[in-house]
Amino acid sequence: MIQVKDLFFTYPGNTEPTIKNVNVTIPTGEIFGFLGPSGAGKSTLQKILIGVLKGYQGSVSVLHQDVNKATTDFYNTLGVAFETPNFYQKFTAKENLQFFQSFYEKEGESIEKLMEKVGLGDVLETRVSDFSKGMKMRLNVVRAFLHDPELIFLDEPTSGLDPLNVQKVRELIVQMKEAGKTIILNTHNMNVAEILCDRVAFIVDGEVKLIDSPDHLKNSYSQKEITVVFKEKGIEKQASFEMKHLGTQLEFQKILQQDQLVRINTNEKTLEDIFIEVTGRKLQ
Ligand SMILES: Nc1ncnc2c1ncn2[C@@H]1O[C@H](COP(=O)(O)OP(=O)(O)OP(=O)(O)O)[C@@H](O)[C@H]1O
């Protein structure tokens, strides 16, 4: 679906490349996340992958085409939600979506259904000027799916959304994956990445530092131990035990038998902890 080899890109007028030696292959049907702090180069990479930024070095094949030679077909099978939503403020949400849909040959799910899925079912006839930032973000996601594309790029799709609406957008993305779509997310929301992505790439200063699945990363980086919090003579205490010896760990068995357990933590690292450990950088 996507094959990037030895990619470098320098903005005109800059001396240093913004994208440095990126190599990545993304198969059909995957949810793939580019994770990195602000300024890491995620949007630049997205613009190269959708054929907007030219003049790069290396090779970029998307939907089995060299993006430098992308045809109309390419844009009919590609959906994009840019980080900053761009709508006609005086038009209603529905009028905006109908207008953008008219550029494409194919129609996917109805505007009404898609809007319903992101919790905007009752504001179809509302002018976009009356939308909040979070509503515009959700409308932006709907816009990317209008023409039933095969490959969808979503730049920070959950930015500025409350937890309930983050969940709605997440559910829509999962439904699209189940329908066989390939989805590329740019995000610095590690929680979203952890739940949604089959694989993630850590990107810092234009370089991909690591590509792996969230599960495999968490298994590799987390300590294989648990911490037990228990009460002894009314005082709360804690002790850590290696997971592989738990069955024969007498002290652990004693805590269980005395029924003094308060809680057990698995000491699992979050994707954010692992990002910091691997790259030495924070995400926000
Ligand atoms: N048109 C441009 N000309 C010159 N430099 C640019 C241009 N657009 C972006 N940059 C620079 O390229 C670097 C990467 O920016 P980019 O927007 O790709 O990062 P990002 O990871 O998407 O960040 P964010 O999460 O804040 O959107 C930044 O240093 C930015 O200042």
The ligand as an ORCA input file, in Angstrom:
! r2SCAN-3c Opt
* xyz 0 1
  N       6.571     25.421      4.585
  C       7.613     25.265      5.395
  N       8.800     25.869      5.166
  C       9.851     25.690      5.982
  N       9.838     24.903      7.082
  C       8.678     24.279      7.371
  C       7.512     24.414      6.558
  N       6.506     23.656      7.094
  C       7.031     23.078      8.192
  N       8.330     23.432      8.369
  C       9.226     22.992      9.445
  O       9.411     21.592      9.343
  C       9.475     20.994     10.643
  C       8.446     19.880     10.741
  O       7.135     20.457     10.733
  P       5.809     19.553     10.654
  O       4.653     20.475     10.583
  O       5.975     18.543      9.580
  O       5.879     18.830     12.083
  P       4.738     18.020     12.842
  O       5.407     16.822     13.442
  O       3.602     17.752     11.950
  O       4.326     19.028     13.984
  P       2.842     19.350     14.581
  O       2.487     18.163     15.422
  O       3.074     20.577     15.402
  O       1.939     19.565     13.421
  C       9.276     22.119     11.652
  O      10.543     22.535     12.108
  C       8.608     23.217     10.828
  O       8.955     24.488     11.320
*
